[in-house]
């Protein structure tokens, strides 16, 4: 219940008691502007989301999905993922990247294809010299919605509210924005303690 009250207070711009108890160094680090790139890798629809922190609320800079038609060869999709991310990195110059953590897949072929998309994204971001972190999906949902088993629509609605977006983001983009937001929260007072550098 306290977590929900703190989250609601943050969304409404109110200062909670816990926030006033932060050290000056912690408050400075929360205010330091940072551009964070979230990536939700997938061969046919890699989601991306860029946010800027440092103000009273994080701001969405760009979000979307790198869509690839079903009739495209995998190699062409991987090239498109890499090319699009390279353009986003040049335009927005993020300082850090966050990707969805590895998941268990029963279908080996699906796991390999997902791994290829993830690899293309990681290689492109790594080439740009960014630090890359991964967060488990359940931890991201817990940080954004308050429940690790939350549905995608609940994540998208909370992301829309937190970033004051005019429209509900597409599912892949919402997941990527959620990753960036969860990482941002992990750097603050209420740390998830689960962002793993890769």
C-alpha positions in Angstrom: 0.0 0.0 0.0 2.8 2.4 0.8 4.4 1.8 -2.6 1.2 2.7 -4.3 0.8 5.9 -2.2 4.4 6.9 -3.0 3.8 6.2 -6.7 0.6 8.2 -6.7 2.3 11.1 -4.9 5.1 11.1 -7.4 2.7 11.1 -10.3 0.8 14.0 -8.8 3.9 16.0 -8.2 3.7 15.9 -4.4 6.7 15.4 -2.2 6.6 12.4 0.1 8.2 12.2 3.5 10.7 9.7 2.1 11.7 12.1 -0.6 12.5 14.8 1.9 14.7 12.3 3.8 17.1 11.8 0.8 20.7 13.0 1.2 21.7 16.1 -0.8 23.9 13.9 -3.1 21.0 11.6 -3.8 18.8 14.6 -4.7 21.5 16.0 -7.0 21.8 12.7 -8.8 18.0 12.6 -9.3 18.1 16.0 -10.8 21.1 15.4 -13.1 19.6 15.3 -16.7 20.0 12.0 -18.4 18.8 10.6 -21.7 17.9 6.9 -21.4 17.2 4.5 -24.3 14.9 1.6 -23.6 14.8 -1.3 -26.1 12.4 -4.2 -26.3 14.0 -6.5 -28.9 11.9 -8.5 -31.4 12.6 -9.5 -35.0 9.3 -8.1 -36.4 8.7 -5.3 -34.0 11.6 -4.0 -31.8 10.2 -1.3 -29.5 12.3 1.7 -28.6 11.7 4.6 -26.2 13.9 7.5 -25.3 13.2 9.6 -22.1 14.9 12.6 -20.6 15.1 12.8 -16.8 16.3 15.6 -14.6 13.1 17.7 -14.4 10.1 17.2 -12.1 8.9 14.4 -14.4 10.6 12.4 -17.1 9.9 13.5 -20.7 9.4 11.2 -23.7 11.7 12.3 -26.5 10.8 9.5 -29.0 9.2 6.2 -29.1 8.0 3.6 -31.6 8.5 0.2 -33.1 11.0 -0.9 -35.8 8.5 -2.9 -37.9 9.6 -5.5 -40.4 7.1 -7.2 -42.8 6.6 -10.9 -42.4 8.0 -11.6 -45.9 11.3 -10.0 -45.1 14.3 -12.3 -44.6 15.7 -12.3 -41.1 19.0 -10.7 -42.2 17.1 -7.7 -43.7 15.1 -7.2 -40.4 18.4 -7.3 -38.4 19.9 -4.7 -40.7 16.8 -2.5 -40.3 17.0 -2.8 -36.4 20.6 -1.8 -36.5 20.2 1.0 -38.9 17.2 2.6 -37.1 18.9 2.4 -33.7 22.0 3.9 -35.1 19.9 6.9 -36.4 18.2 7.3 -33.0 21.6 7.2 -31.2 22.9 9.9 -33.5 19.9 12.1 -33.1 19.3 11.8 -29.3 22.7 10.9 -27.9 21.5 8.9 -24.9 23.9 8.2 -22.1 22.7 4.7 -21.2 20.6 1.9 -22.7 18.3 -0.6 -21.0 17.1 -3.8 -22.6 14.6 -6.4 -21.5 16.3 -9.3 -19.6 16.5 -12.7 -21.1 13.4 -14.9 -20.9 12.8 -18.6 -21.0 11.4 -19.8 -24.3 10.1 -23.3 -24.8 10.5 -23.0 -28.6 14.1 -23.1 -29.6 13.6 -21.5 -33.0 11.8 -18.5 -31.3 14.6 -18.2 -28.8 17.2 -18.1 -31.5 15.3 -15.5 -33.6 14.7 -13.3 -30.5 18.4 -13.7 -29.6 19.4 -12.5 -33.1 17.2 -9.4 -32.8 18.6 -8.7 -29.3 22.2 -9.2 -30.6 21.7 -6.8 -33.4 20.4 -4.2 -31.0 23.1 -4.8 -28.4 25.9 -4.7 -31.0 24.7 -1.4 -32.4 24.4 0.3 -29.0 27.7 -1.2 -27.8 29.3 0.2 -30.9 28.2 3.6 -29.8 30.0 3.1 -26.5 26.9 3.3 -24.2 26.7 1.4 -21.0 24.0 -1.3 -21.4 21.8 -2.7 -18.6 19.1 -5.3 -18.5 16.1 -5.5 -16.3 13.8 -8.5 -15.9 10.3 -8.0 -17.3 8.6 -8.8 -13.9 10.8 -6.2 -12.2 9.9 -3.6 -14.8 6.2 -4.3 -14.4 6.5 -4.1 -10.6 8.3 -0.7 -10.9 5.8 0.8 -13.3 2.5 -0.8 -12.3 3.2 -2.2 -8.8 2.6 -5.8 -9.9 5.0 -8.2 -11.6 2.3 -10.0 -13.4 0.6 -6.9 -14.9 -0.9 -7.1 -18.4 0.7 -5.2 -21.3 -2.3 -2.8 -21.4 -1.8 -1.8 -17.8 1.9 -1.1 -18.4 1.0 1.0 -21.5 -1.6 3.0 -19.6 0.8 3.7 -16.7 3.6 4.7 -19.1 1.1 7.1 -20.8 0.2 8.6 -17.5 3.8 8.9 -16.2 5.0 10.6 -19.4 1.8 12.6 -20.0 1.5 11.2 -23.5 -1.5 12.3 -25.6 -2.1 8.8 -26.9 -1.5 5.3 -25.6 1.8 4.1 -26.9 2.0 0.9 -29.0 2.7 -2.2 -27.0 6.4 -2.6 -28.1 7.1 1.1 -27.6 5.3 1.1 -24.2 7.5 -1.8 -23.0 10.6 0.1 -24.2 9.5 3.3 -22.4 8.7 1.2 -19.3 12.3 -0.1 -19.3 13.7 3.4 -19.5 11.4 4.6 -16.7 12.2 1.6 -14.5 15.9 2.2 -14.9 15.4 5.8 -14.0 13.6 4.9 -10.9 16.3 2.3 -10.0 18.8 5.2 -9.9 16.7 7.0 -7.3 15.6 6.6 -3.7 13.4 3.6 -4.4 16.0 1.4 -6.1 15.1 -1.9 -7.7 18.6 -3.1 -7.2 18.2 -5.4 -10.2 19.7 -3.5 -13.1 22.5 -5.7 -14.4 25.2 -4.3 -16.6 25.9 -6.4 -19.7 
